[in-house]
């Protein structure tokens, strides 16, 4: 039989058995057995938490093929992707293929750092933090993920995938102008150790040093250390004479003129400097350091910049008062 539920309009079909007996002058129900149609019962596909986590590896292996269609095939027929770096929800196969066509150009490979798994009846959820390493440049990017898997056509597919950036990672590291200037003192203190390793560690992982007395750009740790092996033999100590600071989002800049006193000879040498600092590994590091000699000492004096003299505009009452004072005097 079938019931129509007046409150919702839903129709429900079931099996029934009625056994009637004649009792008290009328037919009464002696036995009533009602059950759902057995073929409509959904059998749960068993899956363990370990196997749920393994579904991520299937998706990650698809990324490794660099084929956007292979990745899109990991999603269910009604799969929804809310991607990390696109505002557009991807709600069908062509949309998902389109997203991964661009994303796979970075050659990403992912790893789950932490996650929480829930297993239901023919569905499972894995949510947590993952990190991607981009094969094209080695960059590492963390994000938050939610995967909802469903059992469809005899296999587990991604029904929903929500990926987002780490929200706290977008907040700039606070720093004041005075603190930017103090970063020079950390570098200067490293010079005082006379240890080239200590100085080189003040530079970021991808730092560039254009040194004062070498034509060779120093673009990695070993080259930066090599420069300071020679420079530190002079026992230099620096002092900033003029400074101009700019602060950005997790970077800052200090540009101006500094002077070094060489401990071995007492000589003083002025130079121009540019320091660009970046927030890396929970500390401020030197991303770019350009140091050059004062050019006029080599090329001769240059024309000084023309400065416009400010003309003080006085109110009429002030002018009249001054004229009166002059007359009285």
HUSUL-V509859 format. One record per helix or strand of 3 or more residues. SS is the DSSP state (H for helix, E for strand). FROM is the first residue (numbers start at 1). LEN is the number of residues. If there is no record, write none. Layout:
BEGIN
SS;FROM;LEN
SS;FROM;LEN
END
This chain:
BEGIN
E;2;3
E;11;13
E;26;11
H;38;3
H;49;16
H;68;5
E;75;8
H;93;14
E;108;12
E;123;12
E;140;13
E;155;11
H;167;4
H;177;16
H;196;5
E;203;8
H;221;14
E;236;12
E;251;12
E;268;13
E;283;11
H;296;4
H;316;13
END
